[in-house]
Amino acid sequence: MYVLLHQAVVKLDGEFIYRLATNRVAALPSPSSPQLAPMALDLVLSMENTLQMVMRQQDMVWEWLLGNDGNIVQGLVDSYRILLALFGHVIEVLATPSVVGPAGLAAQPASWLPCGNSLVEGWCTRLLAGVCKLMYIDTPSSAAVPFRLKIMLNQGLRGSYRLLLRGQPAAPPSMSSEAERLLSCLTLVLTAMMPQELCLALAGWVTDGVSKLGMAVKEERRAMGVALSKLQPEQVWTWQALAAGTPAEATLQGLLPALASLFQVQGLVTPIEPGWRHQRLTLAMGKWHLSL
């Protein structure tokens, strides 16, 4: 079964990912077209079926992960990129008034389905669970995951957050605040938490000041420490607010103290000040760029 899934995956190069992230929905049919409901419904069903397929694929891959098979891991990364690209397209279509009506994401793509916002919230929650499992933090088996595979996961998903809103700087106006919060949290995991988890893995390869992988790894560890030292506590508190109540919450709680100890950056574990309130959580507040 995995072989068939792997053969079905189309490897996405950087240029194609950029086109998926930026191409807009074009030549939409008129509101009177009888194909409007089927279009939205087909995308919803495709998103649900693809999500289920990728989660099953991930479960199978995790059974074989310690076999150190880079091709299997690459197939999973490709599947995630396809899933994220589809998710971004579904969000865009469900938010388009000429497809689902002026309510956008607040409308129902079919009478027997919940509204678009509820669908997005559910998909985000399940994707967060999958990506956090992909990171493999806070489990006894984490140290046994080959370092090369951690690099492949992080490099393969780098920049994939752009697929979620197809290059747009903000969520659609019809998106609910909770759906936006969960989408922001997913953005946070893809832009900040995965590179940081890679850095913890990388640090394990540095002993007595000598890197087993050469000076480049040592330099990347230094760059990570510099970047973390520039973070303000308010940014970390915002991350915690984004992750609250999601599968990413436990991952973040395990990650921040480990990074603070490794790099001596106490801002990562500074207690939230009494009375502090974050502004409305946005996708931009979930991003943190670091070139690794």
N, C-alpha and C positions, 0 to 999 in steps of 0.2 A: 504493500500500500504506500509506504513511504517513497519507494522508487517512482511510483506514478505521480505522487504529489510533487516530488522533486523535478521530474521531467516537465510538469505543467507550469513550473515557476519560470517566469521570464526575468532574466537578470537585468536590473535597471542600472544603466550607467548614469553618471552625473548630469549629462545634458538632458536625458530623458526625464530624470527626476525633476529637473528645473522646469521642463515643459509641463509636466503633470501639475506642478505646484502653481504655475502662473497662467496657464490657459483658462480662459473663462468659458462659461456655458454660452454657446453661440446658437443662433437660429432656433430659438425656442418656439414651439408651436403656439398658435393663437389660443387664448383662453377657452374658445369654444371647441377645441379639438377633443375628440373622445379618447385620445391617447394620453391625456394629461395624467389621469389617475394611474393607468398602467405603468407609465414612466416612473413615477414616484414609488409605486409599489414594487416594481422590479428591482429598483435600486435598494430599497429597504430589505427585500428578501436576499439580494446578492450580498449585502453587507452582513446580514445575520449568518448566512451560510458560509461566507468566507471567514468570518470570525471563528465560527465553530471549527472549521477545517484547520485553521492555523493553530488554535489551541490544542487540538488533537495531535497535530504534527509536533508541537512543542513537547507534549507529554512523551511522545515516542522518542524524540531527539534526546530528551533528558535521560532516558534509559540507557542511551548509548554514548552520552557525552564524554564519559571518562575514557572512552576508546580513542579520544584525541583525533577524531575524524573531522578535518577542516571542511570537507565538502558538505557534510551533513549540516554543520553549523552555518555555512554560507547559504545553504538552501533555506534554512529557517530565517536568516536575516532578509533574504530576498522576499520571502513570504510576508514578513512583517512590513516591508516597504510597500508591497502591493496592497496589503490591508490598510495601511495608513493613507495611501493615495486614494483608495476607494472611499474611505471614511471622509476624507476631505471633499470628495466629489459629492457624496451623499448629503453632507451638511450644506454645501452650496446649493444643490438642487432643491432640497426641502425648504431652504430659506428664500427661494425665488418665487415671488407672488404669481407669476404667470404659470407656474406649475401646480402649486398647492393652494393658491388663493392669497389674499392680502394679509392673512394672519401669519404667513410664513411658517416658521418652526413651531408656532403655537397651534397650527392646524394639524389635522389627522390625514395622513396619506391614504388611509382606507378606514371605513367605518368600524372595522373590527380591530384596528390597531390604536395604541395610545398616540398622543400628539408627538410631533417631531422632537420637541424638547425632552420628553420622557425617553424617547428612543436614544437620543444622543447621550443623556445621562447614564443610561444602562450600558451602552457600548463603551463609554469612557471608563466606567467602573471596572468592566471586565478587561479592557485593554490595560488599565493600570495594574490589575492583578497579574496579567500575563507578563508585562514588562518588568515588574518588580521580581517576579519569579525568574525571569531571564537574567536579572542582575545577580541573583543567587547570594544576596547578602544575609548575614546573620543565620547561617545554617552551618552545621558541622562539616558539611561536604564542600563548603565554599573554597577552602584552601586546596582541595583536591582538583578543582577545575583547572585544566592546563592554562598557563599564562597566555599562550598563543591564541587560545580560543577567546579569552577575555578581550584581547586586542581586536580580534575579528568582529566580535559583537559590537564593540564601541565604534570602531572605524566604519562598520557596515551601516550602523544606524545614525551616524553623524549627519546632521542637517535634515534628518527626516521630519523634524517638527514643522518644516516648511510645508509639508504635504497636508497638514491638518486644516489650514485655512487658505491653501493654494496661493500663497504669497501675499495675502491681505493682512494689514496690520492689526485689524480688530475683528471681533466676532460680529456676525450679522445682528442688526438691531432687534430682531425678533427672538434671539436666543435668550433663554432664561438666565438669571444670575447664577443659579446652581449648575446649569449645563456649562456656562462659561467658566465657572470655578473649576469644575472637573476637567475641562479641556485645558485650562491653564496648568493644572496639576500634571496632566499628561505631558504638556510642553516642558514643564520643569524637569520631569524625570528624564526626558530625552535630551535636554540641553545641559543640565547641571549634574544630576545625580549619577548618570551612567559614567561620564568622565571621571567623577570623583571616586567611584567604585573601582574604575580601572587604575587610578592612582594608588589606591590601597594595595591592589594586586601587584602593581609595579614596585611599590616600596618593599614588598616581600622579596624582591630579587636584588635588593641592595643590602649588602652585609659588610660591616666594617669599612664603609665608605667606598667599597669597590663593587661596581655593578657587573653582574654576570652577563648582561647584554650590551655592555659598553657605555661610553660616556654619554651617548644620546639619551639613554634611559635616565641617567643621573641628572641630566640637564632638564628633562621633562618633569622630573620630580621637583626640582628647584623652581621651575616656572609655576607649577601647581601651587607650591607654598606661597609664592609671591602673590598669585591671583587670590588665593584664599585670604591672605592677610589684608587685602584691600576691601573685602566684604564688610559692610556695615551690619550691626546686629539687626537693624530694622529689615534688611533684606532677608536674613535668615528667619526672622519672625514671620515675615510674609510667606516664605516657603512653608513654614509650619502651619500657617492658617490655610494655605492652599491644600495641604495634605491631610488636614484634620478629617477623620472619619472615612478615609479612603485606604486602599491597600498600601499606598505609598507612605502612610504615617509611620508604621513600624520600621520600614526600610530607612526612612530619614532619621528616626530616633537611634537606629543602630549605626548609621553612617557618620553623623555629625560628631559624636564623642570620639570615634576612632580617628577622624581627620584632625580634630582639635588636639588630640594627644600626639599624633604623629608630627604635626607641623607647628605645635605650640601656638595655635590660633584660638584664643579664648573667646573671640567674638562668635564662634560657631556654637558655643554652649552658654552664652550669656542669657540669664533668665529674662523673660519678658517683663518689661517695666509695668508696674500697676497703672492702669488707665490707658495703656497704649491701644490704639485702634488702627487697623489697617484701612486704607481707602478701598473702594470697590475693586475687587480682584480682577485683573485683566490678563490677557495673554502676554502682554509685554512684561508684566511683573513676574511671570513665571519663567522668563528666559534668563539664562546666564551663559554667556559665550566664553568658551575656553578652547584654544587650539591645541590639540594634543596629537 
